[in-house]
Amino acid sequence: MSDMQALVEEKTKLINQMLEMQKKFMDADQGDGIAPESYFAGDEGDFVGSYKEKYDKLATRLVDLAHQIVGSKR
């Protein structure tokens, strides 16, 4: 497998992971609801706080991968 293929595979896995996270977030919001206070000031230990931190890391990695794949700089 080439380096480019590995990057594209990682990007695809990240996208799928992020979509699954979004689905879980929407399910939680539509189920019990997510209070605005929890979203904007959630603790890292609760669902929303850990979601935001993890999603942010995944999104940042996704952007970095996209730049590597096309050969551009961030």
CHARMM-style PDB file with segment names, atoms N, HN, CA, C and O in Angstrom:
ATOM      1  N   MET     1       0.856  -1.181   0.000  1.00  0.00      PROA
ATOM      2  CA  MET     1       0.000   0.000   0.000  1.00  0.00      PROA
ATOM      3  C   MET     1       0.901   1.243   0.000  1.00  0.00      PROA
ATOM      4  O   MET     1       1.878   1.328   0.744  1.00  0.00      PROA
ATOM      5  N   SER     2       0.542   2.185  -0.846  1.00  0.00      PROA
ATOM      6  HN  SER     2      -0.251   2.116  -1.450  1.00  0.00      PROA
ATOM      7  CA  SER     2       1.335   3.408  -0.921  1.00  0.00      PROA
ATOM      8  C   SER     2       1.001   4.343   0.240  1.00  0.00      PROA
ATOM      9  O   SER     2      -0.009   4.181   0.924  1.00  0.00      PROA
ATOM     10  N   ASP     3       1.871   5.314   0.438  1.00  0.00      PROA
ATOM     11  HN  ASP     3       2.692   5.446  -0.117  1.00  0.00      PROA
ATOM     12  CA  ASP     3       1.624   6.311   1.487  1.00  0.00      PROA
ATOM     13  C   ASP     3       0.329   7.065   1.227  1.00  0.00      PROA
ATOM     14  O   ASP     3      -0.421   7.366   2.155  1.00  0.00      PROA
ATOM     15  N   MET     4       0.072   7.367  -0.038  1.00  0.00      PROA
ATOM     16  HN  MET     4       0.681   7.122  -0.792  1.00  0.00      PROA
ATOM     17  CA  MET     4      -1.145   8.097  -0.390  1.00  0.00      PROA
ATOM     18  C   MET     4      -2.386   7.263  -0.076  1.00  0.00      PROA
ATOM     19  O   MET     4      -3.375   7.789   0.434  1.00  0.00      PROA
ATOM     20  N   GLN     5      -2.337   5.983  -0.376  1.00  0.00      PROA
ATOM     21  HN  GLN     5      -1.533   5.556  -0.791  1.00  0.00      PROA
ATOM     22  CA  GLN     5      -3.469   5.103  -0.079  1.00  0.00      PROA
ATOM     23  C   GLN     5      -3.713   5.030   1.424  1.00  0.00      PROA
ATOM     24  O   GLN     5      -4.858   5.017   1.877  1.00  0.00      PROA
ATOM     25  N   ALA     6      -2.632   4.981   2.188  1.00  0.00      PROA
ATOM     26  HN  ALA     6      -1.702   4.991   1.820  1.00  0.00      PROA
ATOM     27  CA  ALA     6      -2.761   4.931   3.645  1.00  0.00      PROA
ATOM     28  C   ALA     6      -3.410   6.209   4.169  1.00  0.00      PROA
ATOM     29  O   ALA     6      -4.239   6.161   5.078  1.00  0.00      PROA
ATOM     30  N   LEU     7      -3.031   7.354   3.593  1.00  0.00      PROA
ATOM     31  HN  LEU     7      -2.357   7.392   2.855  1.00  0.00      PROA
ATOM     32  CA  LEU     7      -3.625   8.633   4.007  1.00  0.00      PROA
ATOM     33  C   LEU     7      -5.114   8.667   3.680  1.00  0.00      PROA
ATOM     34  O   LEU     7      -5.924   9.103   4.498  1.00  0.00      PROA
ATOM     35  N   VAL     8      -5.466   8.210   2.495  1.00  0.00      PROA
ATOM     36  HN  VAL     8      -4.807   7.856   1.831  1.00  0.00      PROA
ATOM     37  CA  VAL     8      -6.869   8.203   2.071  1.00  0.00      PROA
ATOM     38  C   VAL     8      -7.681   7.246   2.946  1.00  0.00      PROA
ATOM     39  O   VAL     8      -8.812   7.553   3.321  1.00  0.00      PROA
ATOM     40  N   GLU     9      -7.104   6.093   3.270  1.00  0.00      PROA
ATOM     41  HN  GLU     9      -6.185   5.844   2.965  1.00  0.00      PROA
ATOM     42  CA  GLU     9      -7.798   5.148   4.154  1.00  0.00      PROA
ATOM     43  C   GLU     9      -8.023   5.746   5.537  1.00  0.00      PROA
ATOM     44  O   GLU     9      -9.105   5.609   6.109  1.00  0.00      PROA
ATOM     45  N   GLU    10      -6.998   6.410   6.075  1.00  0.00      PROA
ATOM     46  HN  GLU    10      -6.120   6.522   5.611  1.00  0.00      PROA
ATOM     47  CA  GLU    10      -7.147   7.046   7.394  1.00  0.00      PROA
ATOM     48  C   GLU    10      -8.221   8.125   7.344  1.00  0.00      PROA
ATOM     49  O   GLU    10      -9.029   8.255   8.263  1.00  0.00      PROA
ATOM     50  N   LYS    11      -8.221   8.903   6.252  1.00  0.00      PROA
ATOM     51  HN  LYS    11      -7.564   8.798   5.505  1.00  0.00      PROA
ATOM     52  CA  LYS    11      -9.226   9.958   6.093  1.00  0.00      PROA
ATOM     53  C   LYS    11     -10.629   9.368   6.071  1.00  0.00      PROA
ATOM     54  O   LYS    11     -11.537   9.900   6.709  1.00  0.00      PROA
ATOM     55  N   THR    12     -10.811   8.279   5.346  1.00  0.00      PROA
ATOM     56  HN  THR    12     -10.073   7.846   4.827  1.00  0.00      PROA
ATOM     57  CA  THR    12     -12.114   7.620   5.263  1.00  0.00      PROA
ATOM     58  C   THR    12     -12.553   7.111   6.634  1.00  0.00      PROA
ATOM     59  O   THR    12     -13.715   7.264   7.012  1.00  0.00      PROA
ATOM     60  N   LYS    13     -11.634   6.513   7.372  1.00  0.00      PROA
ATOM     61  HN  LYS    13     -10.690   6.389   7.065  1.00  0.00      PROA
ATOM     62  CA  LYS    13     -11.961   6.019   8.715  1.00  0.00      PROA
ATOM     63  C   LYS    13     -12.351   7.168   9.639  1.00  0.00      PROA
ATOM     64  O   LYS    13     -13.297   7.047  10.418  1.00  0.00      PROA
ATOM     65  N   LEU    14     -11.629   8.275   9.553  1.00  0.00      PROA
ATOM     66  HN  LEU    14     -10.861   8.374   8.920  1.00  0.00      PROA
ATOM     67  CA  LEU    14     -11.956   9.438  10.382  1.00  0.00      PROA
ATOM     68  C   LEU    14     -13.345   9.974  10.052  1.00  0.00      PROA
ATOM     69  O   LEU    14     -14.123  10.290  10.952  1.00  0.00      PROA
ATOM     70  N   ILE    15     -13.650  10.074   8.775  1.00  0.00      PROA
ATOM     71  HN  ILE    15     -13.018   9.817   8.044  1.00  0.00      PROA
ATOM     72  CA  ILE    15     -14.965  10.570   8.364  1.00  0.00      PROA
ATOM     73  C   ILE    15     -16.064   9.663   8.904  1.00  0.00      PROA
ATOM     74  O   ILE    15     -17.068  10.146   9.427  1.00  0.00      PROA
ATOM     75  N   ASN    16     -15.878   8.360   8.779  1.00  0.00      PROA
ATOM     76  HN  ASN    16     -15.062   7.968   8.354  1.00  0.00      PROA
ATOM     77  CA  ASN    16     -16.883   7.424   9.287  1.00  0.00      PROA
ATOM     78  C   ASN    16     -17.027   7.526  10.800  1.00  0.00      PROA
ATOM     79  O   ASN    16     -18.138   7.467  11.326  1.00  0.00      PROA
ATOM     80  N   GLN    17     -15.911   7.677  11.495  1.00  0.00      PROA
ATOM     81  HN  GLN    17     -15.008   7.724  11.067  1.00  0.00      PROA
ATOM     82  CA  GLN    17     -15.951   7.820  12.948  1.00  0.00      PROA
ATOM     83  C   GLN    17     -16.676   9.106  13.343  1.00  0.00      PROA
ATOM     84  O   GLN    17     -17.465   9.114  14.287  1.00  0.00      PROA
ATOM     85  N   MET    18     -16.407  10.187  12.619  1.00  0.00      PROA
ATOM     86  HN  MET    18     -15.766  10.180  11.852  1.00  0.00      PROA
ATOM     87  CA  MET    18     -17.059  11.464  12.911  1.00  0.00      PROA
ATOM     88  C   MET    18     -18.556  11.396  12.628  1.00  0.00      PROA
ATOM     89  O   MET    18     -19.355  11.958  13.378  1.00  0.00      PROA
ATOM     90  N   LEU    19     -18.940  10.717  11.556  1.00  0.00      PROA
ATOM     91  HN  LEU    19     -18.291  10.261  10.947  1.00  0.00      PROA
ATOM     92  CA  LEU    19     -20.366  10.566  11.249  1.00  0.00      PROA
ATOM     93  C   LEU    19     -21.076   9.765  12.338  1.00  0.00      PROA
ATOM     94  O   LEU    19     -22.201  10.091  12.716  1.00  0.00      PROA
ATOM     95  N   GLU    20     -20.427   8.727  12.839  1.00  0.00      PROA
ATOM     96  HN  GLU    20     -19.513   8.463  12.532  1.00  0.00      PROA
ATOM     97  CA  GLU    20     -21.009   7.936  13.919  1.00  0.00      PROA
ATOM     98  C   GLU    20     -21.150   8.779  15.187  1.00  0.00      PROA
ATOM     99  O   GLU    20     -22.154   8.688  15.893  1.00  0.00      PROA
ATOM    100  N   MET    21     -20.144   9.590  15.463  1.00  0.00      PROA
ATOM    101  HN  MET    21     -19.328   9.664  14.890  1.00  0.00      PROA
ATOM    102  CA  MET    21     -20.212  10.478  16.629  1.00  0.00      PROA
ATOM    103  C   MET    21     -21.363  11.470  16.483  1.00  0.00      PROA
ATOM    104  O   MET    21     -22.093  11.732  17.440  1.00  0.00      PROA
ATOM    105  N   GLN    22     -21.520  12.021  15.277  1.00  0.00      PROA
ATOM    106  HN  GLN    22     -20.927  11.808  14.500  1.00  0.00      PROA
ATOM    107  CA  GLN    22     -22.608  12.968  15.039  1.00  0.00      PROA
ATOM    108  C   GLN    22     -23.960  12.300  15.263  1.00  0.00      PROA
ATOM    109  O   GLN    22     -24.865  12.902  15.841  1.00  0.00      PROA
ATOM    110  N   LYS    23     -24.096  11.053  14.806  1.00  0.00      PROA
ATOM    111  HN  LYS    23     -23.360  10.565  14.336  1.00  0.00      PROA
ATOM    112  CA  LYS    23     -25.349  10.326  14.995  1.00  0.00      PROA
ATOM    113  C   LYS    23     -25.634  10.142  16.481  1.00  0.00      PROA
ATOM    114  O   LYS    23     -26.763  10.359  16.922  1.00  0.00      PROA
ATOM    115  N   LYS    24     -24.628   9.747  17.259  1.00  0.00      PROA
ATOM    116  HN  LYS    24     -23.711   9.571  16.901  1.00  0.00      PROA
ATOM    117  CA  LYS    24     -24.819   9.562  18.697  1.00  0.00      PROA
ATOM    118  C   LYS    24     -25.188  10.883  19.370  1.00  0.00      PROA
ATOM    119  O   LYS    24     -26.024  10.910  20.273  1.00  0.00      PROA
ATOM    120  N   PHE    25     -24.564  11.979  18.930  1.00  0.00      PROA
ATOM    121  HN  PHE    25     -23.884  11.958  18.197  1.00  0.00      PROA
ATOM    122  CA  PHE    25     -24.870  13.286  19.492  1.00  0.00      PROA
ATOM    123  C   PHE    25     -26.316  13.667  19.184  1.00  0.00      PROA
ATOM    124  O   PHE    25     -27.041  14.135  20.062  1.00  0.00      PROA
ATOM    125  N   MET    26     -26.729  13.466  17.936  1.00  0.00      PROA
ATOM    126  HN  MET    26     -26.139  13.086  17.223  1.00  0.00      PROA
ATOM    127  CA  MET    26     -28.108  13.796  17.560  1.00  0.00      PROA
ATOM    128  C   MET    26     -29.113  12.933  18.323  1.00  0.00      PROA
ATOM    129  O   MET    26     -30.163  13.418  18.744  1.00  0.00      PROA
ATOM    130  N   ASP    27     -28.784  11.651  18.499  1.00  0.00      PROA
ATOM    131  HN  ASP    27     -27.930  11.257  18.158  1.00  0.00      PROA
ATOM    132  CA  ASP    27     -29.659  10.764  19.271  1.00  0.00      PROA
ATOM    133  C   ASP    27     -29.793  11.257  20.703  1.00  0.00      PROA
ATOM    134  O   ASP    27     -30.891  11.264  21.259  1.00  0.00      PROA
ATOM    135  N   ALA    28     -28.677  11.671  21.304  1.00  0.00      PROA
ATOM    136  HN  ALA    28     -27.785  11.665  20.853  1.00  0.00      PROA
ATOM    137  CA  ALA    28     -28.712  12.174  22.682  1.00  0.00      PROA
ATOM    138  C   ALA    28     -29.511  13.467  22.759  1.00  0.00      PROA
ATOM    139  O   ALA    28     -30.277  13.678  23.699  1.00  0.00      PROA
ATOM    140  N   ASP    29     -29.328  14.325  21.773  1.00  0.00      PROA
ATOM    141  HN  ASP    29     -28.706  14.153  21.010  1.00  0.00      PROA
ATOM    142  CA  ASP    29     -30.026  15.610  21.770  1.00  0.00      PROA
ATOM    143  C   ASP    29     -31.527  15.410  21.562  1.00  0.00      PROA
ATOM    144  O   ASP    29     -32.334  16.074  22.213  1.00  0.00      PROA
ATOM    145  N   GLN    30     -31.898  14.518  20.678  1.00  0.00      PROA
ATOM    146  HN  GLN    30     -31.242  13.979  20.150  1.00  0.00      PROA
ATOM    147  CA  GLN    30     -33.316  14.279  20.406  1.00  0.00      PROA
ATOM    148  C   GLN    30     -33.963  13.420  21.484  1.00  0.00      PROA
ATOM    149  O   GLN    30     -35.182  13.450  21.654  1.00  0.00      PROA
ATOM    150  N   GLY    31     -33.160  12.657  22.210  1.00  0.00      PROA
ATOM    151  HN  GLY    31     -32.170  12.633  22.072  1.00  0.00      PROA
ATOM    152  CA  GLY    31     -33.680  11.815  23.277  1.00  0.00      PROA
ATOM    153  C   GLY    31     -33.912  12.629  24.536  1.00  0.00      PROA
ATOM    154  O   GLY    31     -34.989  13.194  24.731  1.00  0.00      PROA
ATOM    155  N   ASP    32     -32.913  12.688  25.380  1.00  0.00      PROA
ATOM    156  HN  ASP    32     -32.038  12.229  25.222  1.00  0.00      PROA
ATOM    157  CA  ASP    32     -33.011  13.418  26.650  1.00  0.00      PROA
ATOM    158  C   ASP    32     -32.804  14.915  26.468  1.00  0.00      PROA
ATOM    159  O   ASP    32     -33.188  15.709  27.327  1.00  0.00      PROA
ATOM    160  N   GLY    33     -32.206  15.292  25.368  1.00  0.00      PROA
ATOM    161  HN  GLY    33     -31.894  14.647  24.671  1.00  0.00      PROA
ATOM    162  CA  GLY    33     -31.892  16.696  25.140  1.00  0.00      PROA
ATOM    163  C   GLY    33     -30.543  17.048  25.737  1.00  0.00      PROA
ATOM    164  O   GLY    33     -30.077  16.410  26.681  1.00  0.00      PROA
ATOM    165  N   ILE    34     -29.931  18.061  25.178  1.00  0.00      PROA
ATOM    166  HN  ILE    34     -30.310  18.579  24.411  1.00  0.00      PROA
ATOM    167  CA  ILE    34     -28.653  18.554  25.680  1.00  0.00      PROA
ATOM    168  C   ILE    34     -28.847  20.025  26.019  1.00  0.00      PROA
ATOM    169  O   ILE    34     -29.175  20.842  25.159  1.00  0.00      PROA
ATOM    170  N   ALA    35     -28.640  20.335  27.273  1.00  0.00      PROA
ATOM    171  HN  ALA    35     -28.374  19.671  27.971  1.00  0.00      PROA
ATOM    172  CA  ALA    35     -28.824  21.718  27.727  1.00  0.00      PROA
ATOM    173  C   ALA    35     -27.738  22.603  27.121  1.00  0.00      PROA
ATOM    174  O   ALA    35     -26.582  22.191  27.028  1.00  0.00      PROA
ATOM    175  N   PRO    36     -28.103  23.812  26.711  1.00  0.00      PROA
ATOM    176  CA  PRO    36     -27.092  24.730  26.165  1.00  0.00      PROA
ATOM    177  C   PRO    36     -25.922  24.947  27.123  1.00  0.00      PROA
ATOM    178  O   PRO    36     -24.776  25.090  26.696  1.00  0.00      PROA
ATOM    179  N   GLU    37     -26.224  24.969  28.427  1.00  0.00      PROA
ATOM    180  HN  GLU    37     -27.154  24.852  28.774  1.00  0.00      PROA
ATOM    181  CA  GLU    37     -25.152  25.168  29.399  1.00  0.00      PROA
ATOM    182  C   GLU    37     -24.145  24.031  29.320  1.00  0.00      PROA
ATOM    183  O   GLU    37     -22.940  24.248  29.438  1.00  0.00      PROA
ATOM    184  N   SER    38     -24.641  22.831  29.121  1.00  0.00      PROA
ATOM    185  HN  SER    38     -25.621  22.654  29.024  1.00  0.00      PROA
ATOM    186  CA  SER    38     -23.772  21.656  29.021  1.00  0.00      PROA
ATOM    187  C   SER    38     -22.922  21.737  27.756  1.00  0.00      PROA
ATOM    188  O   SER    38     -21.747  21.371  27.766  1.00  0.00      PROA
ATOM    189  N   TYR    39     -23.512  22.210  26.685  1.00  0.00      PROA
ATOM    190  HN  TYR    39     -24.467  22.507  26.677  1.00  0.00      PROA
ATOM    191  CA  TYR    39     -22.764  22.295  25.433  1.00  0.00      PROA
ATOM    192  C   TYR    39     -21.645  23.331  25.517  1.00  0.00      PROA
ATOM    193  O   TYR    39     -20.520  23.071  25.092  1.00  0.00      PROA
ATOM    194  N   PHE    40     -21.956  24.495  26.063  1.00  0.00      PROA
ATOM    195  HN  PHE    40     -22.871  24.706  26.409  1.00  0.00      PROA
ATOM    196  CA  PHE    40     -20.966  25.566  26.074  1.00  0.00      PROA
ATOM    197  C   PHE    40     -20.020  25.505  27.256  1.00  0.00      PROA
ATOM    198  O   PHE    40     -18.921  26.056  27.194  1.00  0.00      PROA
ATOM    199  N   ALA    41     -20.423  24.848  28.329  1.00  0.00      PROA
ATOM    200  HN  ALA    41     -21.316  24.400  28.380  1.00  0.00      PROA
ATOM    201  CA  ALA    41     -19.563  24.795  29.515  1.00  0.00      PROA
ATOM    202  C   ALA    41     -19.494  23.370  30.070  1.00  0.00      PROA
ATOM    203  O   ALA    41     -19.312  23.180  31.273  1.00  0.00      PROA
ATOM    204  N   GLY    42     -19.639  22.374  29.199  1.00  0.00      PROA
ATOM    205  HN  GLY    42     -19.787  22.528  28.222  1.00  0.00      PROA
ATOM    206  CA  GLY    42     -19.623  20.990  29.649  1.00  0.00      PROA
ATOM    207  C   GLY    42     -18.260  20.576  30.182  1.00  0.00      PROA
ATOM    208  O   GLY    42     -17.223  21.019  29.688  1.00  0.00      PROA
ATOM    209  N   ASP    43     -18.277  19.731  31.184  1.00  0.00      PROA
ATOM    210  HN  ASP    43     -19.119  19.371  31.586  1.00  0.00      PROA
ATOM    211  CA  ASP    43     -17.042  19.195  31.724  1.00  0.00      PROA
ATOM    212  C   ASP    43     -16.489  18.159  30.756  1.00  0.00      PROA
ATOM    213  O   ASP    43     -17.240  17.503  30.033  1.00  0.00      PROA
ATOM    214  N   GLU    44     -15.168  18.019  30.751  1.00  0.00      PROA
ATOM    215  HN  GLU    44     -14.558  18.552  31.339  1.00  0.00      PROA
ATOM    216  CA  GLU    44     -14.557  17.059  29.845  1.00  0.00      PROA
ATOM    217  C   GLU    44     -14.960  15.627  30.172  1.00  0.00      PROA
ATOM    218  O   GLU    44     -14.862  14.750  29.313  1.00  0.00      PROA
ATOM    219  N   GLY    45     -15.411  15.377  31.392  1.00  0.00      PROA
ATOM    220  HN  GLY    45     -15.491  16.090  32.089  1.00  0.00      PROA
ATOM    221  CA  GLY    45     -15.790  14.038  31.791  1.00  0.00      PROA
ATOM    222  C   GLY    45     -17.182  13.634  31.354  1.00  0.00      PROA
ATOM    223  O   GLY    45     -17.489  12.443  31.309  1.00  0.00      PROA
ATOM    224  N   ASP    46     -18.048  14.613  31.026  1.00  0.00      PROA
ATOM    225  HN  ASP    46     -17.799  15.581  31.062  1.00  0.00      PROA
ATOM    226  CA  ASP    46     -19.402  14.248  30.619  1.00  0.00      PROA
ATOM    227  C   ASP    46     -19.462  14.014  29.114  1.00  0.00      PROA
ATOM    228  O   ASP    46     -18.489  14.255  28.399  1.00  0.00      PROA
ATOM    229  N   PHE    47     -20.615  13.543  28.642  1.00  0.00      PROA
ATOM    230  HN  PHE    47     -21.405  13.348  29.223  1.00  0.00      PROA
ATOM    231  CA  PHE    47     -20.769  13.181  27.230  1.00  0.00      PROA
ATOM    232  C   PHE    47     -20.437  14.346  26.300  1.00  0.00      PROA
ATOM    233  O   PHE    47     -19.665  14.189  25.354  1.00  0.00      PROA
ATOM    234  N   VAL    48     -21.009  15.494  26.564  1.00  0.00      PROA
ATOM    235  HN  VAL    48     -21.636  15.622  27.332  1.00  0.00      PROA
ATOM    236  CA  VAL    48     -20.826  16.633  25.658  1.00  0.00      PROA
ATOM    237  C   VAL    48     -19.381  17.132  25.687  1.00  0.00      PROA
ATOM    238  O   VAL    48     -18.790  17.405  24.642  1.00  0.00      PROA
ATOM    239  N   GLY    49     -18.826  17.245  26.880  1.00  0.00      PROA
ATOM    240  HN  GLY    49     -19.307  17.023  27.728  1.00  0.00      PROA
ATOM    241  CA  GLY    49     -17.452  17.729  26.985  1.00  0.00      PROA
ATOM    242  C   GLY    49     -16.461  16.808  26.288  1.00  0.00      PROA
ATOM    243  O   GLY    49     -15.574  17.269  25.571  1.00  0.00      PROA
ATOM    244  N   SER    50     -16.614  15.509  26.501  1.00  0.00      PROA
ATOM    245  HN  SER    50     -17.334  15.134  27.083  1.00  0.00      PROA
ATOM    246  CA  SER    50     -15.703  14.562  25.865  1.00  0.00      PROA
ATOM    247  C   SER    50     -15.955  14.506  24.358  1.00  0.00      PROA
ATOM    248  O   SER    50     -15.024  14.322  23.575  1.00  0.00      PROA
ATOM    249  N   TYR    51     -17.219  14.668  23.959  1.00  0.00      PROA
ATOM    250  HN  TYR    51     -17.976  14.818  24.596  1.00  0.00      PROA
ATOM    251  CA  TYR    51     -17.565  14.681  22.536  1.00  0.00      PROA
ATOM    252  C   TYR    51     -16.863  15.840  21.832  1.00  0.00      PROA
ATOM    253  O   TYR    51     -16.226  15.656  20.795  1.00  0.00      PROA
ATOM    254  N   LYS    52     -16.986  17.022  22.403  1.00  0.00      PROA
ATOM    255  HN  LYS    52     -17.504  17.172  23.246  1.00  0.00      PROA
ATOM    256  CA  LYS    52     -16.394  18.204  21.770  1.00  0.00      PROA
ATOM    257  C   LYS    52     -14.887  18.061  21.638  1.00  0.00      PROA
ATOM    258  O   LYS    52     -14.320  18.368  20.589  1.00  0.00      PROA
ATOM    259  N   GLU    53     -14.238  17.598  22.693  1.00  0.00      PROA
ATOM    260  HN  GLU    53     -14.698  17.349  23.546  1.00  0.00      PROA
ATOM    261  CA  GLU    53     -12.779  17.458  22.674  1.00  0.00      PROA
ATOM    262  C   GLU    53     -12.348  16.425  21.624  1.00  0.00      PROA
ATOM    263  O   GLU    53     -11.449  16.685  20.824  1.00  0.00      PROA
ATOM    264  N   LYS    54     -12.985  15.268  21.632  1.00  0.00      PROA
ATOM    265  HN  LYS    54     -13.716  15.056  22.281  1.00  0.00      PROA
ATOM    266  CA  LYS    54     -12.612  14.207  20.696  1.00  0.00      PROA
ATOM    267  C   LYS    54     -12.939  14.607  19.261  1.00  0.00      PROA
ATOM    268  O   LYS    54     -12.130  14.384  18.361  1.00  0.00      PROA
ATOM    269  N   TYR    55     -14.117  15.196  19.034  1.00  0.00      PROA
ATOM    270  HN  TYR    55     -14.774  15.377  19.766  1.00  0.00      PROA
ATOM    271  CA  TYR    55     -14.515  15.590  17.689  1.00  0.00      PROA
ATOM    272  C   TYR    55     -13.563  16.644  17.131  1.00  0.00      PROA
ATOM    273  O   TYR    55     -13.207  16.613  15.953  1.00  0.00      PROA
ATOM    274  N   ASP    56     -13.158  17.573  17.988  1.00  0.00      PROA
ATOM    275  HN  ASP    56     -13.447  17.598  18.945  1.00  0.00      PROA
ATOM    276  CA  ASP    56     -12.222  18.613  17.570  1.00  0.00      PROA
ATOM    277  C   ASP    56     -10.888  18.005  17.130  1.00  0.00      PROA
ATOM    278  O   ASP    56     -10.325  18.411  16.114  1.00  0.00      PROA
ATOM    279  N   LYS    57     -10.389  17.043  17.885  1.00  0.00      PROA
ATOM    280  HN  LYS    57     -10.846  16.713  18.711  1.00  0.00      PROA
ATOM    281  CA  LYS    57      -9.132  16.388  17.518  1.00  0.00      PROA
ATOM    282  C   LYS    57      -9.261  15.643  16.191  1.00  0.00      PROA
ATOM    283  O   LYS    57      -8.369  15.709  15.345  1.00  0.00      PROA
ATOM    284  N   LEU    58     -10.369  14.940  16.019  1.00  0.00      PROA
ATOM    285  HN  LEU    58     -11.093  14.886  16.707  1.00  0.00      PROA
ATOM    286  CA  LEU    58     -10.587  14.214  14.771  1.00  0.00      PROA
ATOM    287  C   LEU    58     -10.703  15.175  13.587  1.00  0.00      PROA
ATOM    288  O   LEU    58     -10.139  14.925  12.521  1.00  0.00      PROA
ATOM    289  N   ALA    59     -11.428  16.259  13.777  1.00  0.00      PROA
ATOM    290  HN  ALA    59     -11.886  16.462  14.642  1.00  0.00      PROA
ATOM    291  CA  ALA    59     -11.607  17.237  12.694  1.00  0.00      PROA
ATOM    292  C   ALA    59     -10.271  17.878  12.311  1.00  0.00      PROA
ATOM    293  O   ALA    59      -9.996  18.088  11.129  1.00  0.00      PROA
ATOM    294  N   THR    60      -9.457  18.182  13.298  1.00  0.00      PROA
ATOM    295  HN  THR    60      -9.680  18.011  14.258  1.00  0.00      PROA
ATOM    296  CA  THR    60      -8.143  18.768  13.024  1.00  0.00      PROA
ATOM    297  C   THR    60      -7.276  17.788  12.247  1.00  0.00      PROA
ATOM    298  O   THR    60      -6.607  18.176  11.289  1.00  0.00      PROA
ATOM    299  N   ARG    61      -7.284  16.524  12.650  1.00  0.00      PROA
ATOM    300  HN  ARG    61      -7.828  16.209  13.428  1.00  0.00      PROA
ATOM    301  CA  ARG    61      -6.513  15.502  11.936  1.00  0.00      PROA
ATOM    302  C   ARG    61      -7.039  15.338  10.515  1.00  0.00      PROA
ATOM    303  O   ARG    61      -6.257  15.153   9.583  1.00  0.00      PROA
ATOM    304  N   LEU    62      -8.345  15.403  10.344  1.00  0.00      PROA
ATOM    305  HN  LEU    62      -8.981  15.553  11.101  1.00  0.00      PROA
ATOM    306  CA  LEU    62      -8.940  15.273   9.013  1.00  0.00      PROA
ATOM    307  C   LEU    62      -8.471  16.401   8.092  1.00  0.00      PROA
ATOM    308  O   LEU    62      -8.136  16.159   6.932  1.00  0.00      PROA
ATOM    309  N   VAL    63      -8.450  17.611   8.600  1.00  0.00      PROA
ATOM    310  HN  VAL    63      -8.722  17.807   9.542  1.00  0.00      PROA
ATOM    311  CA  VAL    63      -7.976  18.749   7.801  1.00  0.00      PROA
ATOM    312  C   VAL    63      -6.508  18.565   7.438  1.00  0.00      PROA
ATOM    313  O   VAL    63      -6.108  18.811   6.300  1.00  0.00      PROA
ATOM    314  N   ASP    64      -5.710  18.132   8.407  1.00  0.00      PROA
ATOM    315  HN  ASP    64      -6.036  17.931   9.331  1.00  0.00      PROA
ATOM    316  CA  ASP    64      -4.288  17.896   8.137  1.00  0.00      PROA
ATOM    317  C   ASP    64      -4.102  16.830   7.056  1.00  0.00      PROA
ATOM    318  O   ASP    64      -3.274  16.987   6.158  1.00  0.00      PROA
ATOM    319  N   LEU    65      -4.871  15.752   7.147  1.00  0.00      PROA
ATOM    320  HN  LEU    65      -5.543  15.624   7.876  1.00  0.00      PROA
ATOM    321  CA  LEU    65      -4.786  14.691   6.135  1.00  0.00      PROA
ATOM    322  C   LEU    65      -5.189  15.202   4.756  1.00  0.00      PROA
ATOM    323  O   LEU    65      -4.532  14.899   3.760  1.00  0.00      PROA
ATOM    324  N   ALA    66      -6.252  15.964   4.702  1.00  0.00      PROA
ATOM    325  HN  ALA    66      -6.786  16.210   5.511  1.00  0.00      PROA
ATOM    326  CA  ALA    66      -6.717  16.496   3.421  1.00  0.00      PROA
ATOM    327  C   ALA    66      -5.633  17.356   2.762  1.00  0.00      PROA
ATOM    328  O   ALA    66      -5.427  17.292   1.550  1.00  0.00      PROA
ATOM    329  N   HSD    67      -4.948  18.157   3.575  1.00  0.00      PROA
ATOM    330  HN  HSD    67      -5.115  18.209   4.559  1.00  0.00      PROA
ATOM    331  CA  HSD    67      -3.859  18.975   3.036  1.00  0.00      PROA
ATOM    332  C   HSD    67      -2.706  18.100   2.550  1.00  0.00      PROA
ATOM    333  O   HSD    67      -2.124  18.372   1.500  1.00  0.00      PROA
ATOM    334  N   GLN    68      -2.376  17.062   3.296  1.00  0.00      PROA
ATOM    335  HN  GLN    68      -2.849  16.841   4.149  1.00  0.00      PROA
ATOM    336  CA  GLN    68      -1.308  16.152   2.868  1.00  0.00      PROA
ATOM    337  C   GLN    68      -1.664  15.476   1.561  1.00  0.00      PROA
ATOM    338  O   GLN    68      -0.814  15.343   0.681  1.00  0.00      PROA
ATOM    339  N   ILE    69      -2.895  15.052   1.421  1.00  0.00      PROA
ATOM    340  HN  ILE    69      -3.586  15.160   2.136  1.00  0.00      PROA
ATOM    341  CA  ILE    69      -3.322  14.317   0.243  1.00  0.00      PROA
ATOM    342  C   ILE    69      -3.221  15.191  -1.015  1.00  0.00      PROA
ATOM    343  O   ILE    69      -2.771  14.720  -2.060  1.00  0.00      PROA
ATOM    344  N   VAL    70      -3.634  16.450  -0.918  1.00  0.00      PROA
ATOM    345  HN  VAL    70      -3.999  16.833  -0.069  1.00  0.00      PROA
ATOM    346  CA  VAL    70      -3.608  17.315  -2.093  1.00  0.00      PROA
ATOM    347  C   VAL    70      -2.310  18.101  -2.227  1.00  0.00      PROA
ATOM    348  O   VAL    70      -2.085  18.766  -3.238  1.00  0.00      PROA
ATOM    349  N   GLY    71      -1.446  18.024  -1.199  1.00  0.00      PROA
ATOM    350  HN  GLY    71      -1.629  17.483  -0.377  1.00  0.00      PROA
ATOM    351  CA  GLY    71      -0.165  18.702  -1.260  1.00  0.00      PROA
ATOM    352  C   GLY    71      -0.212  20.186  -0.967  1.00  0.00      PROA
ATOM    353  O   GLY    71       0.655  20.937  -1.415  1.00  0.00      PROA
ATOM    354  N   SER    72      -1.202  20.612  -0.228  1.00  0.00      PROA
ATOM    355  HN  SER    72      -1.906  20.002   0.137  1.00  0.00      PROA
ATOM    356  CA  SER    72      -1.284  22.026   0.130  1.00  0.00      PROA
ATOM    357  C   SER    72      -0.842  22.210   1.581  1.00  0.00      PROA
ATOM    358  O   SER    72      -0.592  21.244   2.302  1.00  0.00      PROA
ATOM    359  N   LYS    73      -0.756  23.456   1.980  1.00  0.00      PROA
ATOM    360  HN  LYS    73      -0.960  24.241   1.394  1.00  0.00      PROA
ATOM    361  CA  LYS    73      -0.348  23.764   3.351  1.00  0.00      PROA
ATOM    362  C   LYS    73      -1.499  24.415   4.089  1.00  0.00      PROA
ATOM    363  O   LYS    73      -2.320  25.124   3.506  1.00  0.00      PROA
ATOM    364  N   ARG    74      -1.539  24.161   5.370  1.00  0.00      PROA
ATOM    365  HN  ARG    74      -0.872  23.585   5.844  1.00  0.00      PROA
ATOM    366  CA  ARG    74      -2.580  24.703   6.215  1.00  0.00      PROA
ATOM    367  C   ARG    74      -2.249  26.098   6.643  1.00  0.00      PROA
ATOM    368  OT1 ARG    74      -3.024  26.722   7.369  1.00  0.00      PROA
TER     369      ARG     74
END
